[in-house]
């Protein structure tokens, strides 16, 4: 499995989840887990996805999601699961 951690943070607005999930579905990226919260007017989402069936390389997915984030006014970051796990070990 080729897992990624995707985080989305920014001012809440209509369509954030729809835009990110539609892009991922179009690229054959499967969402394994998703958590989102809104604190006051700030949106925060974390996703674990599997890109095994995607023909797109990680770098392209990450760049595209970053551009989508700029378009909708949020910050979207992508990390490979193994890098994320290594960075957050105690």
C-alpha positions in Angstrom: 0.0 0.0 0.0 1.2 3.5 -0.8 -0.2 5.7 1.9 -0.1 9.5 2.2 -1.1 11.9 4.9 -2.9 14.9 3.6 -3.6 17.9 5.9 -5.8 20.9 5.0 -5.9 24.0 7.2 -7.4 27.4 6.7 -10.4 29.7 7.0 -13.6 27.7 6.6 -15.5 28.0 3.4 -18.1 26.0 1.4 -16.7 23.2 -0.7 -13.3 22.5 0.8 -14.0 18.8 1.4 -15.8 18.4 -2.0 -12.9 19.9 -3.9 -10.2 17.8 -2.3 -12.2 14.6 -2.4 -13.3 15.1 -6.0 -9.7 15.6 -7.1 -8.6 12.5 -5.2 -11.4 10.4 -6.7 -10.6 11.6 -10.2 -7.0 10.5 -9.7 -8.0 7.0 -8.3 -6.7 7.8 -4.8 -8.7 5.9 -2.1 -9.5 7.7 1.1 -8.9 5.3 4.0 -9.6 7.6 6.9 -10.7 11.2 7.3 -11.1 13.6 10.2 -12.2 17.2 10.1 -13.0 19.8 12.6 -14.0 23.5 12.6 -12.8 25.6 15.5 -14.5 29.0 15.4 -14.0 29.9 11.7 -11.0 27.7 11.0 -11.1 24.4 9.1 -8.8 21.5 9.8 -8.8 18.2 8.0 -6.5 15.2 8.1 -6.8 12.3 5.6 -5.0 9.0 5.2 -5.2 7.9 1.6 -3.9 5.1 -0.6 -2.5 6.1 -3.9 -1.6 2.5 -5.1 -4.1 2.7 -8.0 -3.2 6.2 -9.1 -1.1 6.6 -12.2 0.0 10.0 -10.9 3.4 10.2 -9.0 3.4 11.6 -5.5 5.1 14.8 -6.6 2.3 15.6 -9.0 -0.5 14.9 -6.5 1.2 17.0 -3.9 1.8 19.9 -6.4 -1.8 19.7 -7.7 -3.3 19.7 -4.1 -1.1 22.6 -3.2 -2.5 24.6 -6.2 -6.1 23.6 -5.2 -5.4 24.9 -1.7 -4.2 28.2 -3.1 -7.4 28.5 -5.3 -9.7 27.9 -2.4 -7.7 29.8 0.3 -6.4 26.9 2.4 -3.1 25.2 2.9 -2.9 21.6 1.7 0.2 19.5 2.5 1.0 16.0 1.5 3.5 13.6 3.1 4.3 10.0 2.6 3.1 8.0 5.6 6.6 6.7 6.4 8.0 10.2 6.5 5.1 11.5 8.6 5.5 8.6 11.1 9.2 9.1 11.4 8.8 12.8 12.1 6.2 12.2 14.8 7.9 9.4 16.8 8.5 10.2 20.4 
